[in-house]
Amino acid sequence: MKLLGIHHAAIICSDYPRAKHFYSKILKLKIINEHFRTARNSYKLDLALPDGSQIELFSFAGAPERPSYPEAQGLRHLAFKVSDVHVAKAYLESQGVNVEDIREDEITGKKFTFFSDPDNLPLELYEV
């Protein structure tokens, strides 16, 4: 077996219209498919990143909140590659998104910063 890359990350949101707006309009991810699954009373939105990877955005009524602070075990955050972290940070802030100060990775020397989606899911911008 040889893993070829990450195909998608799945995110469960608490407010589907707000999350859809955030990921498709603010982060500018392309909508591939959107389905309402009547039997589950749930939306599934497939979003594409330029490299071909995807985010699946789900809505499930009554889903519990994700513990973040202090951080819980499990997936810590989702990181997006950007060519200029300063430009990306400025753009997000112009859209009303709170973004942490830019830091430098002590091992790679690359710049990065964190922000959160509408459900406080930690997201990272990592300069490549």
Buried (B, 14 or more C-beta within 10 A) or exposed (E): EEEEEEEEBEBBBBEBEEBBEBBBEBBEBEEEEEEEEEEEEBBBBBBBBEEEBBBBBBBBEEEEEBEBEEEEEEEEEBEBBBEEBEEBBEBBEEEEBEBBEBEEEEEEEEBBBBBBBBBEBBBBBBBE
